Amino acid sequence: MYTRETSRETRPEVLKGAIRDIHFAMLVTPADGEIFCSHLPMILVEDDEGVRLEGHLARGNPHWRALEGPMPSLAVFHGPQAYISPSWYATKRESGKVVPTWAYVAVHAHGSLSAIDEPPQLLDHLAQLTDRNEAGRSDPWSLEDAPDGFIPALSRGIVGVRLSVERLEGSWKLNQHRSDADRIGMIEGLRGEEDHMSRRLADLAAGSLEG
């Protein structure tokens, strides 16, 4: 991943925290002269065996069939992103020498991808995925709420995938290279936008400015 030195994020806990928050990945595997790309939620698991990302694909998806044993793959997690107007910068009023840009957060997880087609492991993954997303709801749903045999029967239509993470890298592109006045203007501009991603970026940019 190309990124300015000022935007590069290397702290493992920050990167893993962002993966947990974003949760949804673009999974890419080059194989057989093609590039397979799938979009799926992935759970970060960390134990004595290391860090891994677990998800599942439709059985009809050729992505998992291309895996001849563990294969190099990349999971991309896109965080909040937004257009940055040059009109927000103090420099526009001072010299006019400004241009638009884009601010964003992204994490790349590099590793080896394997297919998991064992019913007990797959059902355990589905339970973790459901519990993670139902947590905090007033009436959380769980696999046990489904009729007996319903989930195991449906699970035959999917295949688990596991990315054993070997390297994490991230970019927090929040205009850290610009002046404090320009960054404050960007934060104010983002907070004036109506979408939640712009406001989330404003909070992240404010935190980086204070840091």
Buried (B, 14 or more C-beta within 10 A) or exposed (E): EEBEEEBBBEEEEBBBEBBEEBBEBEBBBBBEEEEBEBEBBBBBBEEEEEBBBBBBBEEEBEBBBBBEEBBEBBBBBEBBBBEBBBEBBBBBEEEEEBEEBEBBBBBBBBBBBBBBBEEEEBBBBBBEBBBEBEEEEEEEEEBEEEEEEEBBEEBEEBBBBBBBBEEBBBBBBBBBEBEEEBBBBBBEBBBEBEEEBBBBBBEBBBEBBEE
